[in-house]
C-alpha cells in the first residue's frame, strides 16, 4: 500500500510540474514579453570579434512592453556625469557629450513575429533623434520566464552586432 501511495504522489508531482512547463511554453512570445524588464548589460561585438560594453558593466535601465503594443526603453551607464551647475539646461559641452554617449531612450510601438522570433519596433521618438520614425527589428532569445536577450545583428555604422540582456522586474 505504501508503494502505491508513494508512486501516486510521485506521478502527481510529475504531472503538476510538467503541466506548469507546458503552460509556460504554450504562451506565445508576445505574451511572455509583456511586462517590465530591468536592463542588465549591453554588449557590442565588432566585426573583428572584439567586445565592448557601451553602457559599462553595471548599467541602469528598463524596457516595458505593454499588452496593447507600446514599448519604452531607457539605457543609462552607471557612470554618467552629473551636471555641475545642477541645471539640466546649463551643462557644459563635455557634460552633454558624455551623457549622450552613455545613454539612450526610445519609445513607440512593437510587433512580434512568433515564427521568426523577432520584435519589430516602430520608433515614435528617441533621445537619438535620427531614430525617429525608424522601424528596427531585433532577434529575441527567451532564456527563461524571467530573462531574455535581444540582438541587433547590424549596428549602424558597421560597428558589428549588439546584444542586450534583460531580467524581469520583480
N, C-alpha and C positions, 0 to 999 in steps of 0.2 A: 504494500500500500504506500509506504514511504517513497519508493522508487517512482511510482505512478504520479504522486503529488509533485515530487521534485522535477520530473520530466515535464509535467504540465506547466509548472511555474517557469521553467527554462524556455519552453516553447512559447508561452505567453509573452515573456520578456523579449524574446527574439522578434516576435510578431509586432510588438509595440515599437521597438527600435527601428525595424525595417520600415514600418508604416511611416514613422517620422522622417526617415531619409527619403522615402518615395514622395511624401508630401512636399518636401523641400525641392526635390528635383522636378516635380510636376509644375511648380511655379515657373512662369516664364522669366526670362532675364529681365525684362522691363519691371515686373513686379518685385523682383529681387533687388533692383537698383533703387527703387523709390525709397526716399528717406534722406537722412543726414549722415554724411561721412566726413571723418577727420582726415586731413591730408597728412601723410606720413613722410613721404620723400619723393622727389623727382630726380630722375637720372637721364642724362643725355649720353648716348653712345655715338661718338663721331665715326665717320666712315673708316678711319684707321683703327677703330676699336677702343680708343681712349674714352674713359667715362668721366663725366663731371656731374656735380650736384649744383644746379643753378640757384637753388634756394638754400643751400647748405645742408648740413647733416641733420639739423633739428628744425625744420621749417614749421610754420604755423599755417593753418588754412582749413578750408572746408569746401565741400561740394554738396549741393542739395538738389535732389531730383523730386519734383512734385508729381502726384498722381495724374494731374491734368497736363503734363508735358512741358513744364517750365524747369529751368535749372539756373543755379547761381554758383559761381566758383570763385574763391579767393585763395591765392597763394602768396605768402609773405615769408621772406627769410627771417630767421630769428635775430639777425644782427643788423637790420635796417637802422640807420641812424635816426635819432630824434632830432627835430629841428630846433636849433639853439635859441631862436627867437621865441619859441613856444607859440608860434602863429603859423598855421599851415600855408598862409598866403605870402609869407615873407622869408621863406627858406633861401638858402644860398644855392647857386647853380650846382655846386658839388653835392649838397644835400639832396636836391631834386634828382640829380643823376643817379646817386646811389640808391635812392628809393625806387626809381623807375627800373633800374637794372635788377632789383631784387624782389619785385612784387608784380602781381598781375591780378586783375579782377575781370570777370566776364560773366554775362548773363544773356539768357534768351530762351529758346525752346529746344526740345530734343525729340528724336525719334529713334527707336530701337529696331534693328534688323536681327531678329532671333536666329535666322539661318546663317547669316554672316558673322554673328556675334560682334556686332558693331553698334555704336551710338553715333548718331549724326547730330551735331549741334548747329542750330541756326542762330548766329550771334546777333543780338539786338545792339549791344554796346559793350565796350571794354575799356579798361584803363590804357590799353594799347589801341588807339583809335583806328589803326589800319585794319583791325579785325571786324569793325562794324559792318554788318550785312553779309559777312562771310558764312559759308557752310563748311564745317570741318567734321571729319569722321575719325573716330577712334576705335581701335580693336579692344574689346573687353574680355578680360580673363577673370571669371568669378573664382577666386581661390577658396572661398568658403562663404557661409551665410553672412559673415562679418568682415570680409576682406575682398577687395577687388583691385585689379590693376588695369589702367587704360594705357594704350600705346598709340603714339602717333608715329608711323613708320617714316615720315618725311618732314622733318622740322625745317621751317622756312630758312632760306639762305644756304641750304645744303649742309646744315650742321650735323645731320645724322638722324637718329630716331630718339624720341622722348618717351619715357615711361613714368607714370605717376602711380603711386601706391596709396590706397585709402583703406581706413578701418571704420566700420560703422560706429557712429557716435552712440554712446550709452547714456 
